[in-house]
Amino acid sequence: MATFTVGEEVLFEDERYVVSEIDRTDGRYRLLATTPVGARVVWAPYAALRKLERYTTALDDTSRMAPRR
């Protein structure tokens, strides 16, 4: 299992997030992402996160976002 630090970008459910807090008692990370309508905040268990491939592999994680009008 990978470990992450606050400020590190991660993948959760095939979307890019940044770790904003680590809850060691419950074994989960607080994640933040930007959406067209504002911030998204989720809590995810340690095992549910994946490391980014350090920007060497293309990731189309913005195609689901609706264009701004």
DSSP file (Angstrom, degrees, kcal/mol; ACC not computed):
  #  RESIDUE AA STRUCTURE BP1 BP2  ACC     N-H-->O    O-->H-N    N-H-->O    O-->H-N    TCO  KAPPA ALPHA  PHI   PSI    X-CA   Y-CA   Z-CA
    1    1 A M              0   0    0      0, 0.0     2,-0.1     0, 0.0    46,-0.1   0.000 360.0 360.0 360.0 132.4    0.0    0.0    0.0
    2    2 A A        -     0   0    0     47,-0.3     2,-0.3    44,-0.1    47,-0.1  -0.476 360.0-145.1 -78.7 151.6    1.3    3.4   -1.0
    3    3 A T        -     0   0    0     -2,-0.1     2,-0.3     0, 0.0    -1,-0.0  -0.895  13.5-160.3-116.1 152.7    1.5    6.3    1.5
    4    4 A F        -     0   0    0     -2,-0.3     2,-0.3     4,-0.0     6,-0.0  -0.873   7.2-138.7-131.0 159.3    0.9    9.9    0.7
    5    5 A T    >   -     0   0    0     -2,-0.3     3,-2.0     4,-0.1    14,-0.3  -0.779  40.6 -81.7-114.7 161.4    1.7   13.3    2.2
    6    6 A V  T 3  S+     0   0    0     -2,-0.3    14,-0.2     1,-0.3     3,-0.1  -0.406 118.7  26.7 -60.6 133.2   -0.4   16.5    2.5
    7    7 A G  T 3  S+     0   0    0     12,-3.2    -1,-0.3     1,-0.3     2,-0.2   0.249  90.8 127.9  96.0 -11.3   -0.2   18.4   -0.8
    8    8 A E    <   -     0   0    0     -3,-2.0    11,-2.5    11,-0.1    -1,-0.3  -0.571  59.1-124.8 -81.6 140.2    0.5   15.3   -2.9
    9    9 A E  E     +A   18   0A   0     -2,-0.2    43,-0.7     9,-0.2     2,-0.3  -0.661  37.3 171.6 -83.8 139.5   -1.7   14.7   -6.0
   10   10 A V  E     -AB  17  51A   0      7,-2.5     7,-2.6    -2,-0.3     2,-0.5  -0.887  32.4-114.2-139.5 167.0   -3.4   11.3   -6.1
   11   11 A L  E     +AB  16  50A   0     39,-2.8    39,-2.2    -2,-0.3     2,-0.4  -0.928  30.5 173.7-106.7 133.0   -5.9    9.4   -8.1
   12   12 A F  E >  S-A   15   0A   0      3,-2.5     3,-1.2    -2,-0.5    37,-0.1  -0.969  76.0 -12.0-138.7 121.2   -9.2    8.4   -6.5
   13   13 A E  T 3  S-     0   0    0     35,-0.5     3,-0.1    -2,-0.4    -1,-0.1   0.903 128.6 -57.8  51.4  45.3  -12.0    6.8   -8.6
   14   14 A D  T 3  S+     0   0    0      1,-0.2     2,-0.3     0, 0.0    -1,-0.2   0.670 116.6 109.3  61.7  22.6  -10.0    7.8  -11.8
   15   15 A E  E <  S-A   12   0A   0     -3,-1.2    -3,-2.5    47,-0.0     2,-0.4  -0.948  71.4-113.2-125.5 150.6  -10.0   11.5  -10.9
   16   16 A R  E     +A   11   0A   0     -2,-0.3     2,-0.3    -5,-0.2    -5,-0.2  -0.663  41.7 164.4 -85.7 131.0   -7.1   13.7   -9.7
   17   17 A Y  E     -A   10   0A   0     -7,-2.6    -7,-2.5    -2,-0.4     2,-0.4  -0.863  31.1-128.5-134.0 167.9   -7.2   15.0   -6.2
   18   18 A V  E     -AC   9  32A   0     14,-2.3    14,-2.2    -2,-0.3     2,-0.4  -0.979  28.1-117.3-119.2 138.9   -4.8   16.6   -3.7
   19   19 A V  E     + C   0  31A   0    -11,-2.5   -12,-3.2    -2,-0.4    12,-0.2  -0.604  36.8 169.2 -74.5 125.1   -4.4   15.3   -0.2
   20   20 A S  E     +     0   0A   0     10,-3.2     2,-0.3    -2,-0.4    11,-0.2   0.608  63.0   8.7-111.5 -18.0   -5.4   18.0    2.3
   21   21 A E  E     - C   0  30A   0      9,-1.2     9,-2.7   -16,-0.1     2,-0.5  -0.982  58.1-142.7-160.7 149.9   -5.5   16.0    5.6
   22   22 A I  E     - C   0  29A   0     -2,-0.3     2,-0.9     7,-0.2     7,-0.2  -0.981   7.9-161.6-120.4 122.8   -4.6   12.6    6.9
   23   23 A D  E  >> + C   0  28A   0      5,-3.0     5,-1.9    -2,-0.5     4,-1.1  -0.840  10.6 179.0-103.6  96.0   -6.8   10.9    9.5
   24   24 A R  T  45S+     0   0    0     -2,-0.9    -1,-0.2     1,-0.2     5,-0.0   0.752  75.4  59.9 -72.6 -23.9   -4.6    8.3   11.1
   25   25 A T  T  45S+     0   0    0      1,-0.2    -1,-0.2     3,-0.1    -2,-0.0   0.903 117.8  28.8 -71.3 -39.7   -7.3    7.1   13.6
   26   26 A D  T  45S-     0   0    0     -3,-0.2    -2,-0.2     2,-0.1    -1,-0.2   0.481 107.3-121.4 -99.1  -4.1   -9.8    6.1   10.8
   27   27 A G  T  <5 +     0   0    0     -4,-1.1    19,-1.8     1,-0.2     2,-0.3   0.945  68.9 115.0  67.2  49.9   -7.2    5.3    8.2
   28   28 A R  E   < -CD  23  45A   0     -5,-1.9    -5,-3.0    17,-0.3     2,-0.4  -0.970  56.0-130.0-148.6 162.9   -8.3    7.7    5.5
   29   29 A Y  E     -CD  22  44A   0     15,-3.2    15,-2.7    -2,-0.3     2,-0.6  -0.880  16.8-133.3-112.7 144.5   -7.3   10.8    3.6
   30   30 A R  E     -CD  21  43A   0     -9,-2.7   -10,-3.2    -2,-0.4    -9,-1.2  -0.884  32.8-164.1 -93.8 125.3   -9.3   14.0    3.0
   31   31 A L  E     -CD  19  42A   0     11,-3.4    11,-1.9    -2,-0.6     2,-0.4  -0.851  11.3-159.9-117.0 147.1   -9.1   14.9   -0.7
   32   32 A L  E     +CD  18  41A   0    -14,-2.2   -14,-2.3    -2,-0.3     2,-0.3  -0.965  12.4 171.9-124.8 142.7   -9.8   18.1   -2.6
   33   33 A A  E     - D   0  40A   0      7,-1.9     7,-2.8    -2,-0.4     2,-0.4  -0.974  29.5-120.2-142.8 156.5  -10.5   18.5   -6.3
   34   34 A T  E     + D   0  39A   0     -2,-0.3     5,-0.2     5,-0.2    -2,-0.0  -0.823  31.6 177.9 -97.6 136.9  -11.7   21.4   -8.5
   35   35 A T  E >   - D   0  38A   0      3,-2.0     3,-1.3    -2,-0.4    30,-0.0  -0.828  46.1 -99.7-127.9 169.2  -14.9   21.2  -10.4
   36   36 A P  T 3  S+     0   0    0      0, 0.0     3,-0.1     0, 0.0    -2,-0.0   0.757 124.6  43.0 -61.4 -22.9  -16.8   23.6  -12.7
   37   37 A V  T 3  S-     0   0    0      1,-0.3     2,-0.3     0, 0.0    -3,-0.0   0.330 126.7 -78.1-106.6   7.4  -19.1   24.5   -9.8
   38   38 A G  E <  S-D   35   0A   0     -3,-1.3    -3,-2.0     2,-0.0    -1,-0.3  -0.868  74.9 -16.4 131.9-165.0  -16.5   24.7   -7.0
   39   39 A A  E     -D   34   0A   0     -2,-0.3     2,-0.4    -5,-0.2    -5,-0.2  -0.434  47.3-150.2 -78.5 148.4  -14.5   22.5   -4.8
   40   40 A R  E     -D   33   0A   0     -7,-2.8    -7,-1.9    -2,-0.1     2,-0.5  -0.979  11.8-168.2-116.1 131.6  -15.2   18.8   -4.2
   41   41 A V  E     +D   32   0A   0     -2,-0.4     2,-0.3    -9,-0.2    -9,-0.2  -0.982  13.5 164.3-122.0 127.7  -14.2   17.3   -0.8
   42   42 A V  E     -D   31   0A   0    -11,-1.9   -11,-3.4    -2,-0.5     2,-0.5  -0.962  31.2-135.1-137.7 156.3  -14.2   13.6   -0.2
   43   43 A W  E     -D   30   0A   0     -2,-0.3   -13,-0.2   -13,-0.2    -2,-0.0  -0.950  28.0-175.3-108.0 133.2  -12.7   11.2    2.4
   44   44 A A  E     -D   29   0A   0    -15,-2.7   -15,-3.2    -2,-0.5     5,-0.1  -0.986  25.6-114.8-132.5 139.4  -11.1    8.1    1.0
   45   45 A P  E >   -D   28   0A   0      0, 0.0     3,-1.8     0, 0.0     4,-0.4  -0.341  35.3-108.4 -67.7 153.9   -9.6    5.0    2.7
   46   46 A Y  G >  S+     0   0    0    -19,-1.8     3,-1.3     1,-0.3   -44,-0.1   0.880 116.9  52.9 -47.9 -47.0   -5.8    4.5    2.4
   47   47 A A  G 3  S+     0   0    0      1,-0.2    -1,-0.3   -46,-0.1   -45,-0.1   0.625  96.9  67.7 -71.1 -13.1   -6.2    1.5    0.0
   48   48 A A  G <  S+     0   0    0     -3,-1.8   -35,-0.5     2,-0.0     2,-0.3   0.554  85.0  87.6 -85.6  -7.0   -8.5    3.4   -2.4
   49   49 A L    <   -     0   0    0     -3,-1.3     2,-0.3    -4,-0.4   -47,-0.3  -0.638  56.1-162.1 -98.3 151.3   -5.8    5.8   -3.7
   50   50 A R  E     -B   11   0A   0    -39,-2.2   -39,-2.8    -2,-0.3     2,-0.2  -0.950  23.7-112.4-126.1 149.2   -3.3    5.4   -6.5
   51   51 A K  E     -B   10   0A   0     -2,-0.3     2,-0.2   -41,-0.2   -41,-0.2  -0.497  31.7-114.8 -74.1 146.5   -0.2    7.3   -7.2
   52   52 A L        -     0   0    0    -43,-0.7     2,-0.2    -2,-0.2    -1,-0.1  -0.515  26.4-117.7 -71.9 152.0    0.0    9.5  -10.2
   53   53 A E    >   -     0   0    0      4,-0.2     3,-1.7    -2,-0.2     4,-0.2  -0.064  53.7 -98.6 -86.0  37.3    2.6    8.3  -12.7
   54   54 A R  T 3   -     0   0    0      1,-0.3    -1,-0.1    -2,-0.2    -3,-0.0   0.826  69.6 -64.3  51.7  41.0    4.5   11.5  -12.2
   55   55 A Y  T 3  S+     0   0    0      2,-0.2    -1,-0.3     1,-0.1     3,-0.1   0.689 113.5 109.4  63.8  21.6    3.1   13.2  -15.3
   56   56 A T    <   +     0   0    0     -3,-1.7     2,-0.5     1,-0.1    -2,-0.1   0.631  69.2  58.7 -99.3 -16.0    4.6   10.7  -17.7
   57   57 A T  S    S-     0   0    0     -4,-0.2    -4,-0.2     2,-0.0    -2,-0.2  -0.955  91.3-115.2-115.5 129.8    1.4    9.0  -18.7
   58   58 A A        -     0   0    0     -2,-0.5     2,-0.4    -3,-0.1    -2,-0.1  -0.338  30.6-168.5 -62.2 140.8   -1.4   11.0  -20.3
   59   59 A L        -     0   0    0     -4,-0.1     2,-1.6    -2,-0.0     3,-0.2  -0.955  14.8-157.8-136.3 114.1   -4.6   11.1  -18.1
   60   60 A D        +     0   0    0     -2,-0.4     3,-0.3     1,-0.2     4,-0.1  -0.548  42.0 139.7 -91.1  71.5   -7.8   12.4  -19.6
   61   61 A D        +     0   0    0     -2,-1.6    -1,-0.2     1,-0.2   -45,-0.2   0.385  63.9  57.1 -96.8   4.4   -9.4   13.3  -16.3
   62   62 A T  S >  S+     0   0    0     -3,-0.2     3,-1.4     1,-0.1    -1,-0.2   0.451  76.5  91.1-109.6  -2.6  -11.0   16.6  -17.5
   63   63 A S  T 3  S+     0   0    0     -3,-0.3    -1,-0.1     1,-0.3    -2,-0.1   0.759  83.5  57.5 -66.0 -23.4  -13.1   15.3  -20.4
   64   64 A R  T 3  S+     0   0    0     -4,-0.1     2,-0.3    -3,-0.1    -1,-0.3   0.599  84.1 101.4 -82.5  -9.9  -16.1   14.8  -18.0
   65   65 A M  S <  S-     0   0    0     -3,-1.4     3,-0.1     1,-0.1    -3,-0.0  -0.587  76.9-123.3 -78.3 132.6  -16.1   18.4  -17.0
   66   66 A A        -     0   0    0     -2,-0.3    -2,-0.1     1,-0.1    -1,-0.1  -0.473  33.2-103.1 -71.6 143.7  -18.8   20.5  -18.8
   67   67 A P        -     0   0    0      0, 0.0     2,-0.2     0, 0.0    -1,-0.1  -0.360  37.8-108.9 -66.7 147.6  -17.4   23.5  -20.7
   68   68 A R              0   0    0      1,-0.1    -3,-0.0    -3,-0.1     0, 0.0  -0.476 360.0 360.0 -74.7 147.6  -17.9   26.9  -19.0
   69   69 A R              0   0    0     -2,-0.2    -1,-0.1     0, 0.0     0, 0.0   0.378 360.0 360.0-114.8 360.0  -20.4   29.2  -20.5
